[in-house]
Amino acid sequence: MKLKWLGHSAFLITADTGTRIITDPYVPGAYDNAVGYKRIGERADVVTVSHEHPDHCGSANLPGNPQVLKGNGPWTIAGMKISGIDTFHDKSGGRERGRNTVFVYEVDNLRIVHLGDLGHILDEATLKALGRVDVLLIPVGGVFTIDAREAEKLTELIKPRVVIPMHYKTPRLGFQIEGVDGFLRLAPNPKRIGSSEVEISLDSLPAGTETWVLEPAL
């Protein structure tokens, strides 16, 4: 499987079969151009949307006609299993920013979890529902999502093999949220990959939890 960070919370997951999933595509220029990442030109077979905010629900701007998944599912597409888990965008049960879907993808014998715009620490039942997590895509910027310390706590609770931070301040994102450095000071075994894309297999996973920082492709 290949994993490419397009920018913000948008990733391209490419299975060994060639099936392609895009997570939470943003609308370029959303929020008065605060979302400064370039238009996503990658084609996908499937798109998952964690919630209906413009920096996460830009599937209409993608090329082609991908299948858009929202909610819990489950779905089986080209041998891949995808399911969603209900969570919230805030610490007030959704009263401030609404609901959020955590997506679980089973691709090439790997379990990948995308937390979307999670705004709270997961309870025991939700943690159990996640099951084994090989790759965790986690927001770390705070304000609109969990912050660095909460992300570190969740990482400890989930115990993934690879943690990849997302939804943080970069030169292309104008939101007044934190950058990645605060999380890296707390995160286990941080490594800057120096690329937007990594290839991951069950055999190549690190023995202990590692934090991989990707470069945005767009």
N, C-alpha and C positions, 0 to 999 in steps of 0.2 A: 504494500500500500504506500502511496505517496500522499503527503500532506503539505499543502501550500498555504501560507498566510497571505491573503489578498490585502487585508487591512481591516482595522477596527475589530469586528467580531466575525468577519467573513473569511472562511477557509474553503479551499477546494480539496476534497478527499477523492482520490482516484484509486479505485480497486485494481487488483492485478488483472481483472477481466476487462478493464477499461471503463467500467461504469463510473460516472462522476457525480459527486454530491457537492453542492455549495451551501454553506451554512450562513444564515443571517446576512444576506446581501444588503448593503447600504444603498441609499439614494445619493448619488454624487451631488454635492452642493446643498444638501439638506441643512436645516437650521441656519439659514442666512450664510451659507457657505462654510459653516463650522466643520462640516464633513468634507475635507479637502482631498480625500483619496480619489483617484481617477476612476472613470467608468469601468465596470467589470466587463471585460470582453470574453471571458472564458465561457465556453458552453458547458451545460450540465444536463444530466438526465433527471436529477432530482434536486429540489431546493427545500431546505427546512427553515421555518420562520418561528422564532421563539416568542415574538410579540409584535404588535402592530405600531411600532415607532419607526419613523423614516430612516433611522440609522441601522435598521435591522430588517426591514420588510420591502426591499427594493427589487423583488423578483420580476416585476413588470419591465424593468430596465435591462434584463438579461437577454442575450441573443437566444434564438430558438424558442422552443415551447416546452420547458421542463415541467415535470410534475411537481407541484408545490404542496408540501406537507405542513399542516398545522395541527396542534392538539396532540392527543395521546397515542393515536394509532391502536394497535401496532400495524406495521406494514412489512411486507416482504417483497423486495424489488431486486431482480436479477441475482437472487441468492443472498442478498444482504437483508438483515433484519434491522428495522428502525423503530424505536418507540419513544414516546414522550412521557414526562412526569410533571405534574402540575406543581408549580412553585409560585413565588411572588417577586415582584420587581422592587419591593420595599420591605421594611420591617413591620408594617402595619396591616398585614394580611391583604395587600393589594389596594388599600384605600387611598394611597398616595399616587401610585404609578401603575396599578393594575397587576394582571397576572403575567407569569413567565413560564415558558416550557423548557425544561431541561431535556435535551435529546440524547439518546443512547444509540450508537451505531455499532453493529457487528459486521466488521469488514475484514476479510482475509484472516479469520481467527483472532482478530483484535477487537477489543471493546473500547470505543472512543466515546467520551462524554463531553458534550458542549453545554456549558451552564447558562448560556444566554445572558440576559441582564439580571442575574440573580441578585437579590437585595438582602438576603438574610442567611444565617447559618442553617443548614439542613437538619431536620430532626432525625431521630433514630430510624423511623420507618422509611423515610426517603433514602437515607444512606443505605439501608438494607436493600431497597428496591434497585439501587444502582448496580449492585453486585460487584463483581471484579471490574476494576477500571485499569486499563493499560495506559491510555492517553487521556489526560484531563485538560480541556481548554477552559480557562478560568479568567473571569474579569478581575482586575486588580486596581483600577483607577479610583474607586470610591465615588462619593457624591450620589451618583445614579445607580451604583452597584455596591457590592461588598468592596471593602478597601484592602490594603495590603495585609494588615494583621488578620482580618477575617479570612482572606484568601489563604494565608499561611495556616490558620486553624483548620480550614476545610481540607487543605492538602493533607494535613496530619490525620484527619478523620477518614478520608477516602483512601489514602495510601496508594496512589497511582504509581506506575513505573516511570512515566514521563509527565511533567507538568509544563504546559505552554501558556504563558500569560497573554491576555488580549484586553481590549477595551481600556486602553490607557492613553495618556497624553503623548502625542508625537508631533513633529513639525507639521504634519498634514491634518492634525485634528485640533480644532479650536475650542473644544470643550474645556472648561476650567476644572479639570480633574488631575489626579497625580500621574506622573510618569511611571515607568517600570522599576526604577532604581530602588524605591522604598520596598517593593516586594522582594527584589533580589537580595536585599540585606537580610531577609528573613527566610527566604526559600531554600530548600535543600539542594545542594550541589548545582549552583547556577552555572550555565554555560551559554555563551553567545555563539550561535551557530554560524553567523555571517552570511546567511542565505535566507531566502523566503521559503525554501522547500526542503523537506527531509523525506527520506525513504525509511519506512519502519516495517519490521516484520516481528513475529512472535519470538523468533530466535535472536533478534538483534536488540531486544529490550535490555536496558541496564538492570543489573541485579538489585540495586536499591533505587529509591526515587531520585530522579534528576530533573532539573528545571532547564528547559531549552528556550532561549529567546531567539525568535525568528525576526527577520527583517521584512517589513511590508513590501509586497510585490508592486503595489500601486500607489 
